Structure formats: C-alpha cells, structure tokens
Amino acid sequence: MNSTLRKFIVCISALLVAVAMVVFIAENPARIGSEPLFIRAALLSLAIVAALIAVYPFNPLFSRRPGIYAATVCIPALIPVLAYYFILLPNQAGTGLTGEQISNELITDSSSNGIIEVGFSYPIYTPALRVGNLELYTKQVNIFLRMTDGMGEVALFRAVRKRIPGSSLSVESTVQGMLSESAGYEFIPLEIPPASSVTTRVAFIISNVESGSSFSDALDSASQAQFELRDPENGRLLLDFPLTRI
C-alpha cells in the first residue's frame, strides 16, 4: 500500500469517527449528561482530535511532522474542552429543577387537543409542560397532577409511563400506544439533560370522571391544582408548580 492511499484511508477513517461522535453527542444529550465529566470531555476531545487528524494531510506547514502537529495543534485544541467541562460548566451549574405550563388551550372542549376522548370514556388531559434542569447531570422525573377540591378531597393522577408493568392490555398501555404514534408526546420518567430544558406534552388519564366537561368542572371547583415533579426512585417531591387556565 503506497503512502498516498494510506493517508487517504486514515483521513477518511478519522473524518468518519469525528462525524459519528458529533452525531452521537448531539442525538443523546440526556445519556451523555448522565456520564461523569471526564467521560463527556473525552468524547468531545475524541471528535476534535479525529477531525484534526482528518485535515492533517492538507496542511503543508506540518507535512511529515506529525509530532509537531500533535503538540502545537491537537493538544492546544483540547484546552477549551477541558476548561469548559472542569471549570466553566461546574461554576455555571445550579441546583434543582424548573417547571412551567406552556399550553392548556381549549381545555373545556372535549373534542380539542387539550382533552382527548377515547372509546373507554376516560378523558386524557394532555398539557404542554417545560421542565428545566439546572444541575450538572441528567435528571429523571415523574410527573403528577394533584387536584384538591373545596372539601379538602385530593385526587392524584400520574402521567402515562414509558414502561408499564405486566403484559395484559390496560387503559394506560392503550393510551400509550395511541399517543406514541403522534409527535410531541413524552412518557415518564422524563429525562432532562443538564443545563437545558425539555418541552413536551404529557398525558394524564382522568379515570374518576365520566367526561371531559366534568373534568373541566372539577378544575373549576378545585381549590388547588398543581403539577408535581417527583424522583422516580423514591417518590420524593422535587418541585411543584400550579396548573393555570391558559
């Protein structure tokens, strides 16, 4: 194998590694955000070094001097990565979560996108929420809807889950299958990458009322209605924020 062909193969291979790594990082922010900082830094550093190796044959200043190229170009290029992950990112990170209701349109209309009527007569409440993660690592959260009426009676609803125990067909699995075919819905637990937010619709099966209008009546008469973000492992309350009639 001559040197030109060898350089070409190395260049193409390095370019493919760089592109694959960038795509992997961009497509999996929650997964990457759950890794230790040195793993995150190593993944991005690999993409940068691979890209620099790919363009090395086209740089006449370092022709046949790979050691000098590595010392003067590749290694210095990693300094911003290390500074970001080990200095800037930890200093910018906060604590806790943020929650906000984005959409609740036409909630009193049972034929709207706010409440979907299904064959077994349970209304499905599908608000759009924005959940932000201020921390340094990916957070997983379960979402609940708590309603308290004027008599102090509490109704607690859990959003539809990603993984439903058991193999038999249930209302929850039916709703999950129906909504999974539509874009814009997520099931719990939600995964929120560090220093970012997720905006999505979640689904609550309102199983203790008979129609969408009665659910709206229950909201009208509730003394308090709020969303709760809880830890999937131990159920600990992480944040609550009010349901608003947007």
Secondary structure, DSSP 8 states (H G I E B T S, - for coil): --HHHHHHHHHHHHHHHHHHHHHHHHH-HHHHHTS-HHHHHHHHHHHHHHHHHHHGGG-GGGTT-HHHHIIIIIHHHHHHHHHIIIIIHHHH---SEEEEEEE-TTTT-TTSSSEEE-TTS-EEE--EEEEEE-SSS-EEEEEEEEEE-TT--EEEEEB-BSS-SSSS--HHHHHHHHHTTSTTB--BSEEE-TTEEEEEE--EE-TTSSSHHHHHHHHHH-SEEEEEEE-TTT--EEEEEE----
